[in-house]
Every structure is written in C-alpha cells, then in structure tokens.
Amino acid sequence: MPQARVSHFVIMLNGRGIPLSNEMSGQHKFTIRSGNVYADLGFAEPEIELAKADLALRIGATIHVRRLTQKRAATILGIDQSALSGLLRGRLGAYAVDDLEQMLTKLDTGRSLER
C-alpha cells in the first residue's frame, strides 16, 4: 500500500513481516504482527477486545445505513446519546460482548418496529 514518506517496505505473509528494502538508510526493518492489534499491544484478552471493536463498527455502520441520528439511535438502544458517542469513538471498556450484540439486535429489530 502506498503511504507518504515510507522509508521501508514490508510484505505480510502469514502474519510475518519480510523486509524488501530500505534504500534511504541501508538498514532492513521488519514488522511481526499477529493479525490482532490488541494482542500486539499486549491486552489481557485480545480476542474479546477485537470482538467488541468489530461489534462497535457494525453498530456504527447500521446507524449510518439507517440514517439515524445519535439521539434516535441512543433511544432505540436504551442508552443516552453521550454513551453512544463514546461507544462509537471506541470507548468500549464498560461494555461486554453480549451488551454490544444486544445493541446490534435492537438496531436491527428497531428497523421493523419503526415502519
């Protein structure tokens, strides 16, 4: 992927970084990644954090597709608008995976109830 001012290139192959070249410094650099940013950052339960982030993205996408305001979406979800804003900004510590799954279900169910 092209990026501005990249001084080295890395090929991702099975989650392992393989250096191609670094013409600017003559040094080779590589990055080893697990495929889960939360594991890479050392979170205690990276799989749960990744699942929560995925659900929050799906909640945000559903709100966007349905063209809901945060206020209306918060009403459907039974939370206040500031809590929804935090959730959409990635503040997920207060929520369990089950909570987020229920919110996504409420948004999907709310669609049929509003018609």
N, C-alpha and C positions, 0 to 999 in steps of 0.2 A: 504494500500500500504506500503510495507516495505521501510523504509528510514534509513539512517545511523544515529545512536545516537538519536533516538526518545525516549523521556522520558515519553510520554503520547500518548494515542490513542484516536481518535475521530471518531465516526460513523456519517456520514452525512445522515440525514433523513429529507426530505422536507426542505432542506436548514438550518437545525438547528443542531448544534453540541451537541452530547450527550457524556459525558465523560465515558470511560470504567474503566480505572485505571491509576495510576501513581505510580508504585512501588518504584521509586527512591526517591521521596520526600514525599510521603504520601499525597500530595495535589491533588485535582481534578482540571483539567483545561478543558475548553470547548471553542469552536470557533463557533460564529454565522456568517453565510455567506449568502449573498443574491443570490449568483449564478452569479453575475456580479461584477467582480473585480473593475470596475470603480465606481460603486455605493458604494462598500465597502470602497474605498479610498476617497469618497466624491466629485467626479467630478460633475459639474453642470448638464451635460446632459449625464449620463452614458450609456443610450441606444444608443445614437449616437456614442459615443466613442467605444462601443462594436461592433457596425455595421462596423465602419471604420477599426477596428482591424481585424475583420473577412474578410473583402474585401481585406485588405493588405495581409493577409495569403493566400487567394485564388489567388491573383496576383503572389505572390512568388511561389506558387505551380505550377501555369500554366507556369511560366518562367522555372521552374525546369523540368517539364514534357516535355516541348517542347525543352529542352536543349539549351535555348537561353543564350547568354552572356548578361550581364547587358547592355553593349553598344548597342547590337542589339535590346534588349527589349526596351531600352530607345528611340531608333529611332522609333520603332513601336508606342510607346506611345506619341511621340512628346515632350519628356522632356529630359533633359541632364542626363548623367549617374550618376552624383553626387546626383541629386534629386531623382532618382530611388533608389540609395543606401540608402539614408535617409529614404525613404518610407519603404523599406524592413527591416530597422532597427527600425521601429516603430515611426518614426518622422512624425506624421500624422496631426499635427496642421494646416498645410497650405492647407489641402485637405478637401473638403466636401464629403459627401457620394456619391453624384451624380458624382463628379470627379472620384472617385475610381471605381464606377460602369462603367463609360465610358472607363476607362483604361482596365478593365477586358474584356469589349466588344471588344475593339481594339485588345487585345491579341488573343481573340477567332477568330475575323474576320481576323486578320493578318495571321492566320494559313492557311486559304483557299486562301488568296491572294498570298502567297509565293509558292504555288505548281505550 
